[in-house]
């Protein structure tokens, strides 16, 4: 369950503490409400479940946007967190595209493979049907970099999905997104 006009609360049960922490940050900074219960083949690794989380969250976000009337459409955030500074920009265009320039200095944060961050983002974009650019400006602590990404992603998505006013317009010269 995803509510874009939520209470900044997340209720998460995935068996993936690191990802639950990131999704809590996304929820709080996007000002959403999120409830997720998911299971996967964790005896093998986290890959499939993380990808499925991205797919499910993207689909839920796209569905929650509805016809996209009266939304801002665009959102961006330049988010600092300690040593990390990450830029996130989004266009709810209806066209999936990911530019991921977030080199991570280590292969793992705890037991989590850092390469899964890009896999999650790609799945999110593909099912969410939006354009997402992510760029690391600077940083050296992988946890801080990833957390800055999720906080910035929440803010950018919250801004893009935000209500512009009762115009009845879809923010596109083509009349659809």
Phi, psi and omega in degrees: 000132177228125176242118182286344177245053189269197185251020180064024183246144176234136173240104190236135177219091184236344187080008181237086185304320180297314181292325175297320177299316180294317179292329173297318178295316179301314181297311183297314185281339174273350184060045179256180168231130186223133173229122182222130169232120185216146176230151179207187182273061183295342176294338176271297172186185184274348192307304185297319181292319178296316177298317178296324176298316177297315179298313181294319179292320177298315179296318180295320179295314180299317179295319181295333179289338180060227183278357177069016174292140173067018175268162177291325181083315183252148174205149177209159179206132170253106191245121174268144170213104183053243182281346188265144172222117186234136176257131177231129177225140186223146173227117180279058190281343188088358181243115181289131174202137178231125169247111188243098177245073183226072179294129181254135190285349180224161181277340182220145166244109190064239179258002184270128175289124182291339177296342179289342178298313178294321178299317178299312182297319180296317178295318179301313181294316183297316180276332178282342178058054177220170183259126185225127175243131180230130180219128173279120176278310170195162180155156180225346179262116186300320179298315179297319180297312182294319179294321176298321176301310184292323175294315179294322178297317177299313180296315181295317179292321177297318178295315182297322181277354184295155184279125180273339187131166187276069180268335185075008184263147167266127186287070179202140177290342178277347180083007177206155175233000000 
